[in-house]
Amino acid sequence: MRFLEPGQGYAVDFTQGFGKTRRPAFGETDDEEIGGEGGFWLHDEIGAWGSFENAYRAWHRGFPIHSRCNNKAIPSNRLMGKAINSSLAIFGLRIATLVLRFALTIYITGSIGLVALGLFGLITGAVMLAPSLLGLGLNFHLVRDMVSDDMADSLSVLRHRLVARVVAMTVGTLVFVPAWVWLGHDIDTLFVLALIVAWGEAIGLDLYLALTALHANFAANLSVAVRSALWVPVVALLGLLDPGYRTLETVMAGWAAGSLINLVAVLYWCGRNGMFSRTDTDISRNWTRRVLPSSLAIWPSDLALIAITFGDRFILAALISKTALGLYVFFWTFANAVQTLVQTSVLTPSLPRLVRLHREDIDRWRQKSMRLAMPVAAAAIALSAGALVAIFVGHVFLPELQFPWAPVIAGCIFLGACLRLVADTFSMALNSAGNVRRFASLNILYAAAILAACWAGAMAGGLIGSVIAMAAISLVFLVLRGLSVAAEGRQPAASAPPTG
């Protein structure tokens, strides 16, 4: 699935392979522009809008329109909306979200303890598993089919996706809760809150992708912030004012509240735009039944990506102490932040360019893909070094934060993160080439190998053995993905646009 970062000026064609006419994405301009502000031309050559009515609808939603007829820009009456949807505003919101998640890790470590941080890591992994496990791969088609000039088409598709999501989550809940009790566990407050968050995150992911498809990029990122971060200051303040609130239950209550507020806000907006009152369109009719077979083909890859990110902590929880697990989650949180920053600032903006290069010149695509690994590696190493220094400074000079310090474990975790980022560069290149089969198979193999390495390493050498083994596997798959990109670069350019 490929998303367009605002301001890049490259189209990401979500309709490839579905027999539809390509049109520029929101924010893409034609070969020239007048007025210097960017925007859309009123033209019919490539079917960007198709009619003045469609162009007016886009302008009314706050996007600037330029006319070739009189060489004058039609001013938008929503300049504030344009500013909000700028790359800088979205990047600032992402950084703020990341900082607040950092603050949550620091708060739990210093106020509740490493053991609680390890348990929170397990809950987070279980919660994040739900969207993919019960998603059936349907989100692979959600964004593609929601890209439409007609809001009725888009929201009708979303309505079908949400119905499928609620059905799947209901079945999953009815299976999981009795199984949890059968295994001898209690249904306590923490379990109920985690279940609420799992529902909120699963539906919240669908709504996030829907907002992205509707090109409401700031709203999409605000949705993520509301459900995952903006509640953190409230929880931390409660804990600082009253020690009785320094519990995981309070943290999970804040997360659950953020998830529910996000659902209410986004669903209210969708309802105001007719999602619940409009009838099916040609695009949305029997949508779930129509796309489910192909969605199930990509579903294992979705599960593999989640297993790569969160599966290791469940294996470690069974093999190492609770304190050691908390230590791992602590350093993993910082390493994951490095991955997130590099992915959003270097990798994601490069994807549309690689898509276009693969269509135009496969040799240049291969060279660009290989060269891109260098700035990714440099950024990852620099940010990792900075994070390690910050952790060390906190450990030595701010003992009240209770930062742990284990240089070998931390070094291996950050090394693994750097290797995964370079490997992700080559994986993204395969994605841009539309090589879905190789992309998915490598993800699945990597997930199996990384989990096996985690188990074998932990059995042989505890936490240190586990992180060393996982870093070694990341290096192996970095090489395999790099070889796959090189092999793809030797293939003749495809006659049809990629479908992945």
Sequence and secondary structure as in RCSB ss.txt:
>XXXX:A:sequence
MRFLEPGQGYAVDFTQGFGKTRRPAFGETDDEEIGGEGGFWLHDEIGAWGSFENAYRAWHRGFPIHSRCNNKAIP
SNRLMGKAINSSLAIFGLRIATLVLRFALTIYITGSIGLVALGLFGLITGAVMLAPSLLGLGLNFHLVRDMVSDD
MADSLSVLRHRLVARVVAMTVGTLVFVPAWVWLGHDIDTLFVLALIVAWGEAIGLDLYLALTALHANFAANLSVA
VRSALWVPVVALLGLLDPGYRTLETVMAGWAAGSLINLVAVLYWCGRNGMFSRTDTDISRNWTRRVLPSSLAIWP
SDLALIAITFGDRFILAALISKTALGLYVFFWTFANAVQTLVQTSVLTPSLPRLVRLHREDIDRWRQKSMRLAMP
VAAAAIALSAGALVAIFVGHVFLPELQFPWAPVIAGCIFLGACLRLVADTFSMALNSAGNVRRFASLNILYAAAI
LAACWAGAMAGGLIGSVIAMAAISLVFLVLRGLSVAAEGRQPAASAPPTG
>XXXX:A:secstr
     TT      TTTTTT      TT   S  SSSS  EE   TT SSSSHHHHHHHHHTT  EEETTTTEEE 
 S HHHHHHTSHHHHHHHHHHHHHHHHHHHHHIIIII HHHHHHHHHHHHHHHHHHHHTTTTTHHHHHHHH  S 
HHHHHHHHHHHHHHHHHHHHHHHHHHHHHHHHTT    HHHHHHHHHHHHHHHHHHHHHHHHHTT HHHHHHHHH
HHHTTTHHHHHHHHHH GGG SHHHHHHHHHHHHHHHHHHHHHHHHHTTTTTS   TTTTTHHHHHHHHHHHHHH
HHHHHHHHHHHHHHHHHHHS HHHHHHHHHHHHHHHHHHHHHIIIIIHHHHHHHHHHHHH HHHHHHHHHHHHHH
HHHHHHHHHHHHHHHHHHHHHH GGG     HHHHHHHHHHHHHHHHHHHHHHHHHHTT HHHHHHHHHHHHHHH
HHHHHHHHHHHHHHHHHHHHHHHHHHHHHHHHHHHHHHHTS   SS    
